[in-house]
Amino acid sequence: MVPVISNARPQMIYYIDVDDTLIRTVGNIVITIIDTVNWAKGVDLTKNILYLWSRGGADYAKGIAAKLGISELFTAFLSKPATLIDDQDIKDWSHLRVHHPSSLPIYDVA
């Protein structure tokens, strides 16, 4: 039996978008948004889970992660949802936080 640790911090789950979060595309030029990449690299993966998603689909997200050399950071690659089916409106999710990549939280993600 696994012991329950009552004072353990709940695991954080992060969904990170590809376009204009990890990369920015200008014409045929792809620019890495290094602050987001570095932030993701700094996450303690023993305490947190990262998913990468995109409107371009799971394969697109996986390909971008591979090109950036960060595939191993992500638990899975997903298509960004177009429809959410839940008993709660998303505005009522008191635990959900949205951060623009230019203002990623400074708090410890380790």
Secondary structure by P-SEA (a helix, b strand, c coil): ccccccccccbbbbbbbcccccccccccbbbbaaaaaaaaaacccccbbbbbbccccaaaaaaaaaaacccccccccccccccccccccccccccbbbbccccccccccc
